[in-house]
């Protein structure tokens, strides 16, 4: 399968200026009102916009293909998805972590026609043999265990015959409970109060009508929750619910174990991996806490599915030498995290394989899965 795809003869300027995105933050704001405005400060980055425009230029002018062939680039990329949600569910999920079904299908259709998509375990097999995967080799991963992985993403993958792996956060699956990040985001889009007190992040009063102040509070709370333990998170969410007074509650967004079993039964091309028990940052807590995360998620999958998964995803892509050694000690063949570079070769650290958060622009998606990224961007844009 070639990594060079046919480019339709559409005017270049039109391709470069068009966002390739069917629903962005402005669309959400139009549908659900001003409560969504706080996402603008979090997603509008001029430097990133310029870099993405340049990457579209590289793709649509053919520079990316020339660069890949001239440099003999090889290596796989791992795409990271979370949710693939329709309008009703997407309003409750941070738009940075969800993608509409029509956009996901466009990406999957492109991968099926123009890339070599392999199972996650197949990539690990290649790496264990010391092989360098060809350019255009892609692995599809999903984090957390969203219900739409079963209801939306899996049928699309089956339609095009592509494999994937789902990394489960087993505590939330046990409880069929929404991830803390979704519960927090839900409060920020459904609150009825305009002023709230958040002393835990050093803000006695936050005016939620001010989009920048609201964005700052949301970002600070995300950092607080990432480092907090489960009990503290539960107490904080209860206090925030009293403070924000949401007008409605989000639907269930996470699978339960029966739905996970349905996923594995109906879609044998989907592997199961682990993403911890409670989605704790394993670099921020002591060894006993991190060890308990691994023990509990392994115990849960053995109890509910009768398997012992071999692949792990570090929560928040954060890894340390201690956490890496612990994952190795518990017998995992591989783990994904933030790591050096993006292209994965036989020399890559199998316990810290880097992933890319998938982008919603189909042009950027094509560029970033073809082998020229990130080398060409670094060479031309001078960033590390």
Number of C-alpha atoms within 10 A of each C-alpha: 10 12 20 14 13 7 10 7 6 9 9 13 10 9 15 18 10 12 17 14 14 12 15 15 16 14 12 19 17 11 11 14 12 13 19 22 22 24 21 15 14 15 14 11 10 9 9 11 12 12 14 18 18 16 26 25 20 22 22 21 12 13 14 25 19 14 17 19 13 9 12 12 19 19 22 25 28 24 20 20 23 22 29 26 26 15 12 9 16 18 21 24 23 18 19 17 18 22 25 20 18 14 19 23 19 13 19 22 18 16 21 15 14 20 22 20 24 16 19 23 17 12 23 19 13 14 20 15 9 13 15 19 21 19 24 27 25 25 24 23 27 22 21 27 30 28 23 19 25 20 15 19 22 21 15 20 21 16 11 15 13 21 20 24 21 28 23 27 26 27 18 21 25 15 12 19 17 21 21 19 15 18 18 22 18 20 24 24 23 20 19 16 14 12 17 18 15 17 10 11 14 10 14 11 12 17 15 21 15 13 19 17 17 21 19 16 20 20 13 16 17 16 11 15 20 18 16 17 16 15 8 11 16 14 10 18 16 10 13 18 16 11 17 20 16 18 11 12 11 18 11 14 23 25 27 20 20 11 17 22 14 12 23 15 11 13 17 12 17 22 20 25 28 28 28 28 24 22 22 23 22 26 18 16 15 11 14 8 14 21 18 14 22 20 14 16 23 21 16 19 19 13 11 13 16 10 13 18 19 17 25 24 29 26 24 14 18 18 23 14 9 14 22 19 12 17 21 14 10 13 12 18 17 23 25 24 22 16 17 12 15 22 29 27 21 18 11 20 16 20 23 23 24 23 24 17 13 24 21 22 17 19 23 22 19 24 20 25 29 28 29 28 23 17 19 18 19 11 10 11 13 8 9 9
